[in-house]
Amino acid sequence: MATPLTMYTTTWCGFCRRLKSQLAREGIEMVEIDIERDPAAAEFVMSVNGGNQTVPTVTIGDDVVLTNPSAKEVKRHLTELGAL
């Protein structure tokens, strides 16, 4: 069973675009949520980033939250969780 990966983004975020393309190159699937279109997602991102809407924020399953991670860091977490 795959561990769900969610990336919270905005349309204008260059770091988000880069991470998304790097993960796609690695064949890593994700659900992308634009925090400017989803107020609940924006609230979540702020709750895990000290009140800031910092993107990309990535969640892996229910326990891992990463702020502005590298593709290597995401891949490492997925490997540790047995999702890769």
ABEGO torsion letter per residue (X at the ends): XBBBBBBBBBAABAAAAAAAAAAAAAGBBBBBBBAAABAAAAAAAAAAAGGBBBOBBBBBEAABBBBGBBAAAAAAAAAAAGAX
